[in-house]
Amino acid sequence: MHDALQKEIATYEKRTPKSRAAHEKASSRVPLGVGSNYRYYPPYPIFVRDGHGGYIHDLDGNKYLDHNLCYGALMAGHCHPAVMKAVQERLHLGTLFGMPHGMELELADEICARFPVEMVRFGNSGSEVTMHSLRLARAVTGRGKIVKMEGGYHGGHDAISVSVKPKASQFGDPDHPTPVVSSLGVLKGTSDATLVAPFNNLPALEWLFDQHPGEIAAVIVEPIMMNIALCMPDEGYLQGVREITKRHGAMFIMDEVKTGGKLAYGGACEYFNVKPDILCLGKSIGGGFSLAAFAASRETMDVIATQKMFHAGTYNTNPVVMAAGLATLREVLTHDAFAYVDKLGKKLVDGYNEIIAKTGMAAYTDGAGANGALMFYPKRVRNYRDWYHVDEDVWTHYWFGMVNRGVMAQPYWWDEQWTLSVQHTEKDIDFHLRVFAEIAPSLVAAQQERMTTGVHG
């Protein structure tokens, strides 16, 4: 750890003593002191007091421009008035029935109007709907194996807990990665049923189908890989996945949990002009509430309609959450909202790249829609193995440096990306860029120091 990073961490600790104390107390009852492993980072995470619009406050009263936005679940921003109004109106009518109430159809209609799908089933999280989408693909095809991308994340269930963050010693062949189970407790044999391909490599995907004829039920892909910060598909890549799966009788599952409510009005389907067999949605479509969905054609969903495939959940279509989802799609994530956020996103990405060029930083910034990321890598990342060599130490310096100056530039961990909300303003982007310009020289100095000493990420 270089000296400048140590100083930033020391400043962080001076600014956030109440977060430290809260974390110490929480750790006595809650593993790692947090509700999700991703929320812990050393020396301890920030504990949040409140959030309004595009900002949050921590327990010590420090204010942060929030581009974390709950890992991309809040393109609506905190407490959006339209969402809050819809939720408050529903609360006094009842919070949970476990019975149909009519809003299922309303929200399904909204989704089918945006995306190239005909029928929708709802869940509560991205993990749930990707899990059910894999079951749906197996039920329709009668096959057992699936393909995911090396470094891809689709939730915490067993079938996709393979090659999420493999180490270099586990990689295997660049074109034919070795499937690596990602956690203790994952069902034995999972890696036999889950095959792994590198992102942006169509010949490698074709090879898997040749090696396993008639066995692969589906290929699941994030259209933009967002477990390696922000990795864009090569031109024609998603269309190539569409063609290969169709030719081999497999299903193309597009995991739009992160992109569906943040990339464009019609998500990646519209942005990249591609039509998957099964679509997964989550995060920002709920406006801050636990809402997710998987959707497909009427023919594909027939295995559920005929009760050949089982899908259930006590909290599915919770009326309060459905009210939030309807308000979000109808009043928040509009065509105008996406145009507005696109403008903010371009301003932020261009501003970052100007500062990078001016200071000579070995990095680049990429963005799409509400999403973006600073990458400490000399060229555009195309797959997990490129991202694996991002300079973690300098990125950590960047994160603490920004946070200490009031900007939560993105969630902690260098595999995440920023999110812009409809409640952010151009003044917020100007502030973000001023802070980045302030710390950029120290990041360049840290890079030069690490090159001199032969230390790399």
N, C-alpha and C positions, 0 to 999 in steps of 0.2 A: 504494500500500500504506500503510494507516494505521499510526500509531506502535505501537498495542497489538499488532497483528499482527507487526510487525517484532520486537518484544520476545519474543513467543512463539517465533518462528523462531530467534532468537538463543539462547533457552533450549534449544530442541530440539537445536541444534548442539552446545551444551555437554554435553548429556546423552548424545549418541550419536556420539562420535568414532570408535568402531570401525566403525560402520555407514558413516560417511563414507569411512574408509580402505578398507573392503571394496568399496564402490561404485567408488571410483577404480581399484582393481585390476581389478575385473570389467569395467569399461568398456574396458579394453585388448583384450579378447577377445570380449566379448559386447555387441552393439549396445544402447546405453542402459544397459548394465551389469545388465540384467534379462532374464528369460526370456519376458516378455510385455509389450507396450507399456503395458498398464494398470498395471503394477507400478512404473513410474517416476513420480516427482513431485519437483519442486524443493523444497529444495536437493539432496536425495538421499533414497532410501527407507530405511526401517528394515530391517536384516538380522536375521532371526530365528534364535535358537539352538535353542529347543525349545518344545513346546506340550503341556500336560497339562490335561485337563478343560476349563475355560472360560478358561484363561490361557495367555499366551505370555511368553517372555523374549527380549530382543534380545541382540546380541553384547556389549553393555556390562553385561548383567545386569539391566537395567530390566525390571520386571514390568508386564504390561498385561492388564487385563480385556478379553478378545477378543470383540468383536462384529463383527469383520471376518469371521472364520471362513471364510477362503478364498472370498470373494465369494459366500457362501451355500452352500458345498459341505459344511459341517460342522455340520448341526443335531445330529449325534451328539456334537459336541464333539471335542476332541483325544484320541486314543488311548482311545476308549471300550472298556472291558474286554471286552464281548461281541464287538466287532469284532476286537480284537487276538487274542483266544482263537481265533476262527474262522480267522483268517489264519495264526496260528502252527501250528495243527493241519494246515493244508493245505500249508505251505511244504515240509515234508520229503517230501511225496508227489509233488512236481513242480510247477514254476511255469508251464509253457507246453507245450501239446501240438499245437495246431493241428488237433485232432481232438475229436469230441464226447465228453462225459464224464458227461452226465446232469443236471448242475446247470442247464443251459439250461432244461429243463422245470420244474424246481423254482422257479426265479426267475420264469419266465414265469407259472406258476400264481399266485405271490404277487402279481404285477402285475395279472393279470386278475381277481383277487379284490378288488382295491382300486378299479380303474378300469373304465369301461365299454368294454372292448376284449376281443378274443378271441384275437389272435395277436400275438407279440412278436418283434422282432429286436433284437440288442444291438450296441452300439458302445462307444467309449471316451470320447467327449466330446459336449457339447451341439452343437458345430459339426457333428460327423459326422452326428448323427441328424436335425438339421434339414435338412442337405443331402440326406440320403437320403429324408426325408419329402417334400421337393419333387419329387424324382425319382419317388417313388411316386405322387404326385398327377398328375404329367404322364403317367406310364405308364397309369394307370387312366382318365384323362379323354381322353387323346390331344390335349391342348391344351398351349400353350407358355408363356403369361403367368402371372405370379403377382402378388398384391397383398400388400404389407406396410404397416405403419403408419409414418408420419413419426416419426423418433426411435427406432424399434424396433431392437433388437439381437437377432440370432439366430445369432451365431457369425461366423466370419471368412471364409466362402467367398463366391465372387463374386456369386451370385444375390441375396444379401441385403445385400451391401456397398453399399447405396443408401440415401441419406437417413437415415444413422445419426446424424450430428451436422452437419446443414447450417447454414450461416451465414445471418443475416437477409437478406443481399443475394441469397441463392440460393433463398429460400423459395418464391416464386411465390404464387399465389392461396391464401388460407386454406383454402378448401374443396377445392381441386384442386392440391396441392403439386407443385412441379417435382421430378422424380426427379433426385437429385444423387449421382453416384458418389463413394464415400467414401474411396478410396485409389488412389494410382498403382498400376498393374499389374493392376487389375481389367479383365477381358475387355471389349474394345470392344463396344458394343451391349447390355451387360447392362442398362443403364437403359431400353432399349427393351422388354425382356422383363419388367422389374420395375416395376410400377405402385405408386404411393404414395397412401395415404389418411390423413387425420387420425384419430387415435384418438377414440373417443366421438362419431363423426359418421356415422350410418347413411345419411343421404341422399347424402353424398359417396361412400360405398362403392357404393351403388346406381347412382350416376352413372357410375362406372367400368365397371360391368357393361353399362350402356346404351351406352357409348362403344366397348366391345370385345365385342360379342355373340359367344358361342361360342368365345372365345379364352382366357378365364381358367381356369386349371387349379385354382388354390387361393388362399385367403386365409390367411396365417399371422399369428397374433396371440399375444402374451403376454396372458394373462387379466388380470394386473395388470402394467402397464408398469414394468419395473424397470431400464430404461436411462435413465430420467428420475426416479431416486430411487424413488418409489413413487406411481404414478398409478392410482387405482382406476377400474374401469369404471363408467359410469353404470348405474343400475338398468335391466335389460333389454337392455343393449348387446350382451352376448355372445350372448344368445338371438336378438337381431336379426341378428347376423352369421351365426348358424346358419341362420336362415330365409332370408336373402338368398342364401347360397351354395347351399343346397339347391334353391331355386327356379330358380337359373341353372345347375344341373348342375355346380357347382364343389365342391371339397373344402374343408372347414374344418379347418385344422391348428392345434391349440392347443399352443403352445410352453410346456410346463410344466417346462422345465429348472430354473428357479428356484423355481417354486411347488409342483411335484409332490411334493417331499419335505419341504416346510416350511409349507404353508398349512393342510392338513387331512389326515386319514387317506387320503381319496380325492382329495386335491389340489383344484385349482380346479373339476374336474368335480363334486365333491361340494359344495364351498363355494358355488358359484354355480348349481348344478343345471343343468349344460349338458353335452351330449354331442358332442364333436367327431368328425370322420371319422378323423383321424389325431392321435395324441397323442405328444408328445416329452417324454422324461424324462432327467434327468441330475443332476449335482451331489450333493445330499444323499442320494440313494438308494444311493450307494456307501460311505457312512460314512467318507470320507476316501480312497477309492480311485477309479481312473478307470473309472467305469461310467456308461453311458447307454443309452437304449433308445428305439425308436419302435414304436408299437403301433397296431392298427386292427382292423377286423372281419375275419373269415375271408375274406369275399368280396373285400375290398380287398387283403388280403395274398396273394391267389391269384396275382397277377402275379409275385410272387417264387417262390411254391411251384411254379408252372409254368415257371419260369426264363425268363419273358419280360422280367423286370427283374433286373438284376444288383446284388447287394449282397454285399460280402465285406470281410474285414479279418483280418490275421494275429493281432492281439491280441484280437479279439472273443471273448467268453466265456472269457477267461483264468481258470483255475480259482481262483487266489488272489483275484482281484477278485470273482468270482461268490460265493465264500465270504463275503467282506465284505458284499456286497449282500444275501445271504440273512440274515446275522446282523442287518444294519441293519433290514430290513423286519420280521423276525420278533421281534426282541428289543429294538430301540431305538425305532423310529418306530411305537409302538403307540398305541392309542386313549388310554390313560392319559397317554402322553408328550405327545400333542398337547393334551390338556386342561391339563396342567401348564404347557406353554410358552405356551398362550393366556393363562393367568392371569398369567404373568410379563410377557408382552407388553402386556396391558392395564394392568398396574401401571406399566410404563415409559412408555407413551404418555400415560396420564393424568397421571403425575408431570411429564413434560415440559410438557404443556399447562397444568398448574397454575402452573409456574414461568414459562412464557411470559406467562400472564395477569397474574401478580403483578408482573412486571418491565415489562410493556408492550412486550415485544418484538414486532416486526413479523414474525411467523412462525407456523407451526402444525406439529403433529406428527401423522402418520397411521400406522396400522399394521394388519396383518392376519396372523394366525398368528404365525410366528416373525419376521416381517418388519416393519420400520418405518423411518421417516426423519424428520429435522428439515428443514423446508422454509422457507427465508427468502423467503417470498412471501406477500402479504396475503390470498390466498384459495386455496381448494383447486385444485391443478393438475389440469386435465382433459386436457391434450394436450402435445405437445412444445413448441409455441410459448409456452404458459404457462411451462413449466419453463425455457425459454431465458432468461427474465428473472429467475431466481433470483439473489440477490446472492452472487456467487462469492467476493468478497473477505471478506465477513463469514463465509461458510461455512468458508473456509480458516482464519480466526481461530478458529472453533469447533473445527475438527479438531485443529489444533496445540495449542490450549488444553487439550482433553481428553486428548490423548496425553501431554502434558507432566505431567499429573497421574495417569497410569496407566490411562487408559481409551481403548482403541481403539474409538471409538464406532461406526464403520463403516469400510469401505475408503476410502482417499483417493479423491477426486473426488466432486463434489456430485451426480453422477448415480447414486450407489450407495446402498445401504440397509443397515441393521444386520440381523444375524441373531442370534437367541437359540438356545442349545443346550439339550439335555436335561440337561446337566451344570452349567448356571448355576443360581444359587439366588436366593432373595429378598434375601439379604444383598448379593449382587452387584448386583442392581437398585438397592438402597438406595445403595450406593457410587456407582454410575453417576449417580444423580440428585443426590447430594451434590456431585459434581464439576461437573455441569451447573449447579446452583444457584450454585456458586462463581464460574464464569466468565460467567454470564448477564448481570450488570450491565455487564461490559466489552463484551459483544456489543451490548447496547442502546446504550451510549455510542458505539460504532463506527457503528451505524446512524444515530444522530442526527447524528454528525459528517458522515457521507456525505450525508445529506439537506440539511444546512446548506450543504455545498460543492457540491451538485448532482451528486454522483457516485453512480452506481447500477450494479448488477450487470448 
